[in-house]
């Protein structure tokens, strides 16, 4: 039996990824009416199924639903006046405002306490922060969960001998003059920062044991580039440079570090999304002139 202690309360959830959205889901579990605001391209968690990180079962995104169950969602572009007007209407409606945005983003998008209370002075304002609200790291995201995951693996299995950094994806494609900075950063975070953080988590124990293997996944686009994929190509090229540098750093400690740069494979998804590249003419620009 569900106890709906918060029935009648209205929550506006302007957050992304996992830590703060799960708080909104718990409020929804308790009966609150929670409306989640997503960017026009959707919460980044929605993309993970496309990357193969989690299964996407007939359009049901398990990871996204885990953190956003029982909510209603609306896509709003907070960067323009029309989107801001829509958001202000929701702020006026809400009893609670929840966000995970970093200080610089809250200032740019006018999501600070003074901005919210100017519209609705009775609204409760809640922030989820990885590094606190003040200090030199306040504008940095929180990635302690990555360290804790690797620590748990080390604890349960005694050691990590092999790390394969595989998650990544184009995520967003735009002409350079139209590429939103927030989306550029998201592509860099998924493809480059995630690789860095995972390597950072395992390098110290591997150094101490003087053994280990790290394999980072780049992409053919990190070598050839690709129109509309400036962020993705830049991130994957950086993965190659990062891997070379880390290999030099870790070699004296018995740890091998390499990168692979896969080309395109003629799967059903690739045929629908990249038909030119899968044709014989497109493949002439790919390493050996063949997919896979």
Buried (B, 14 or more C-beta within 10 A) or exposed (E): EEEEEBEEBBBBBBBBBBBBBBBBBBBBBBBBBBBBBBBEBBBBBBBBBBBEBBEBEEEEBEBBEBBBBBBEBEBBBBBEEEBBEBBBEBBEEBBBBBBBBBBEBBEBBBBBEEBBBEBBEEBEBBBBBBBEEEEEEBBEBBBEEBEEEBEEBBEEEEEBEEBEBBBBBBBBBBEEEEBBEBBBEBBBBBBBBBBBBBBBBBBEBBBEBEEBBBBBBBBBBBBBBBEBBBBBBBBBBBBBEBBEEBBEEBEEBEBBBEBEBEBBEBEEEBBEEBEEBBEEEBBEBBEEEEBE
